[in-house]
Amino acid sequence: MEGAESEATRIMIAVNESSIKGYPHASISSHGAFDWTLRKIVRSNPSGFKLLFLHVQVPDEDGFDDMDSIYASPEDFRDMKHRDKSRGLHLLEYFVGRSHEIGVPSEAWIKRGDPKEVICHEVKRVQPDLLVVGSRGLGPFQRVFVGTVSEFCVKHADCPVVTIKRKEDETPSDPVDD
């Protein structure tokens, strides 16, 4: 029983890139979820937790992420895939680096697919103690058209889920942006 008590609490945090042009890295919601987890859960006990960062890259339905790009050779497509992976790695490097700075052990990985489905699948596979996801705090009208990953995870994830809303002063003029 003593070994089970000393085992670190594993918290999965789903993180994504910002959708705001010129806003280079993690989304506002991802930053909020990470910062809240550190302030409210980890607090002054970094060795009691392990953070698991999951980034889900969404493939474009038609396979073309940049409509203004010209693809003239097979190398162009490889370069595009490499660039997308690099952006995801850069995002995860930020969160793992911050965790390391404060002494919280962490792991991170990238998956591709529909974020809500992939997150729930990874929760089932990895079995964290808790899932933390950011929420844009969309109204009912916007949710109809955009849908929300956080609501889906609350209903379908096989572990407790905490959703962290953006602070009002961090909300862009178009709340769909993040």
C-alpha positions as CSV (number, residue, x, y, z in Angstrom):
1,M,0.0,0.0,0.0
2,E,2.9,2.4,0.8
3,G,4.2,2.1,-2.8
4,A,0.9,3.1,-4.3
5,E,0.7,6.2,-2.1
6,S,4.1,7.4,-3.2
7,E,3.3,7.0,-6.9
8,A,3.0,10.3,-8.7
9,T,-0.4,11.6,-9.8
10,R,-0.5,11.6,-13.6
11,I,-2.2,14.5,-15.2
12,M,-2.8,14.6,-18.9
13,I,-3.0,18.1,-20.4
14,A,-4.3,18.4,-24.0
15,V,-2.4,21.3,-25.7
16,N,-2.8,22.9,-29.1
17,E,-1.4,25.7,-31.2
18,S,-2.9,29.1,-31.3
19,S,-5.2,29.8,-34.2
20,I,-4.5,33.6,-34.1
21,K,-2.3,34.7,-36.9
22,G,0.9,36.1,-35.6
23,Y,0.4,34.6,-32.2
24,P,3.2,32.1,-32.3
25,H,2.8,29.0,-30.2
26,A,0.5,27.6,-27.6
27,S,-3.2,28.6,-27.6
28,I,-4.6,30.8,-24.9
29,S,-6.6,27.9,-23.6
30,S,-3.6,25.6,-23.4
31,H,-1.6,28.2,-21.5
32,G,-4.5,28.6,-19.1
33,A,-4.9,24.9,-18.5
34,F,-1.2,24.5,-17.9
35,D,-0.9,27.5,-15.6
36,W,-4.0,26.5,-13.6
37,T,-2.7,22.9,-13.2
38,L,0.6,24.3,-11.8
39,R,-1.1,26.8,-9.5
40,K,-4.0,24.8,-8.2
41,I,-2.9,21.2,-8.3
42,V,0.9,20.9,-8.4
43,R,1.5,23.9,-6.1
44,S,4.6,23.3,-4.1
45,N,4.8,19.5,-4.6
46,P,6.3,19.0,-8.1
47,S,7.7,15.5,-7.3
48,G,4.2,14.3,-6.5
49,F,3.0,14.7,-10.1
50,K,3.8,13.8,-13.6
51,L,2.4,15.9,-16.5
52,L,1.5,14.2,-19.7
53,F,1.2,16.6,-22.6
54,L,-0.8,15.5,-25.7
55,H,-0.9,17.5,-28.9
56,V,-3.3,16.4,-31.6
57,Q,-2.6,17.7,-35.1
58,V,-5.7,18.0,-37.2
59,P,-5.2,16.9,-40.8
60,D,-7.0,19.1,-43.3
61,E,-10.0,17.3,-44.8
62,D,-8.6,17.8,-48.3
63,G,-5.0,17.2,-47.2
64,F,-3.9,20.8,-48.1
65,D,-2.9,22.9,-45.1
66,D,-1.7,25.9,-47.0
67,M,-3.9,26.9,-50.0
68,D,-1.4,29.6,-51.0
69,S,1.4,27.1,-51.4
70,I,2.5,25.5,-54.6
71,Y,3.3,21.9,-54.6
72,A,5.5,21.0,-57.6
73,S,7.3,17.9,-56.4
74,P,7.2,15.1,-53.8
75,E,9.7,17.0,-51.7
76,D,7.2,19.8,-51.3
77,F,4.8,17.5,-49.6
78,R,7.5,16.0,-47.4
79,D,8.6,19.5,-46.4
80,M,5.0,20.4,-45.5
81,K,4.7,17.3,-43.3
82,H,8.1,18.0,-41.7
83,R,7.0,21.6,-41.0
84,D,3.8,20.5,-39.3
85,K,5.7,18.0,-37.1
86,S,8.3,20.6,-36.2
87,R,5.6,23.1,-35.1
88,G,4.0,20.4,-32.9
89,L,7.4,19.5,-31.5
90,H,8.1,23.2,-30.7
91,L,4.8,23.4,-28.9
92,L,5.5,20.4,-26.8
93,E,9.1,21.5,-26.1
94,Y,7.7,24.7,-24.5
95,F,5.5,22.8,-22.0
96,V,8.1,20.1,-21.2
97,G,10.7,22.8,-20.8
98,R,8.5,24.8,-18.4
99,S,7.8,21.6,-16.4
100,H,11.5,20.7,-16.2
101,E,12.3,24.3,-14.9
102,I,10.1,23.8,-11.9
103,G,10.9,20.1,-11.3
104,V,7.8,18.4,-12.5
105,P,8.5,15.2,-14.4
106,S,6.7,15.1,-17.8
107,E,6.2,13.3,-21.1
108,A,4.8,14.6,-24.3
109,W,3.6,13.2,-27.6
110,I,1.9,14.1,-30.9
111,K,-1.0,12.2,-32.5
112,R,-3.0,13.1,-35.6
113,G,-6.8,13.0,-36.0
114,D,-10.0,14.5,-34.6
115,P,-8.9,16.0,-31.2
116,K,-11.9,14.9,-29.2
117,E,-11.6,11.3,-30.4
118,V,-7.9,11.1,-30.1
119,I,-7.8,12.6,-26.6
120,C,-10.4,10.1,-25.3
121,H,-8.5,7.3,-27.0
122,E,-5.3,8.4,-25.4
123,V,-6.9,8.7,-22.0
124,K,-8.1,5.1,-22.3
125,R,-4.6,4.0,-23.5
126,V,-2.5,5.9,-21.0
127,Q,-5.0,5.9,-18.0
128,P,-4.1,9.2,-16.4
129,D,-5.6,10.1,-13.0
130,L,-6.9,13.4,-14.4
131,L,-7.4,15.1,-17.8
132,V,-7.1,18.9,-17.9
133,V,-8.3,20.7,-21.1
134,G,-8.7,24.4,-21.9
135,S,-12.0,25.7,-23.0
136,R,-12.7,28.8,-25.1
137,G,-16.0,29.4,-23.3
138,L,-18.1,29.5,-26.5
139,G,-21.7,30.4,-26.3
140,P,-24.5,28.0,-27.4
141,F,-24.7,29.5,-30.9
142,Q,-21.0,29.1,-31.5
143,R,-20.9,25.6,-30.1
144,V,-23.4,24.5,-32.7
145,F,-21.1,25.4,-35.5
146,V,-17.7,24.8,-33.9
147,G,-18.4,22.1,-31.4
148,T,-16.2,21.8,-28.3
149,V,-13.5,19.3,-27.6
150,S,-13.8,20.0,-23.8
151,E,-17.5,19.1,-23.7
152,F,-16.9,15.9,-25.6
153,C,-14.1,14.9,-23.2
154,V,-16.2,15.6,-20.1
155,K,-18.8,13.2,-21.5
156,H,-16.6,10.5,-22.9
157,A,-13.2,10.4,-21.2
158,D,-12.5,7.5,-18.9
159,C,-11.1,9.7,-16.1
160,P,-12.1,12.9,-14.3
161,V,-11.9,15.9,-16.5
162,V,-11.3,19.5,-15.5
163,T,-12.0,22.2,-18.1
164,I,-10.4,25.6,-17.7
165,K,-12.1,28.6,-19.2
166,R,-10.1,31.5,-20.7
167,K,-9.9,34.6,-18.6
168,E,-12.2,37.3,-19.9
169,D,-9.3,39.7,-20.5
170,E,-7.6,37.0,-22.6
171,T,-10.5,36.4,-25.0
172,P,-9.8,37.7,-28.5
173,S,-12.5,39.7,-30.3
174,D,-13.6,36.6,-32.1
175,P,-14.0,34.0,-29.3
176,V,-13.6,31.1,-31.8
177,D,-9.9,32.2,-32.0
178,D,-7.6,30.8,-29.5
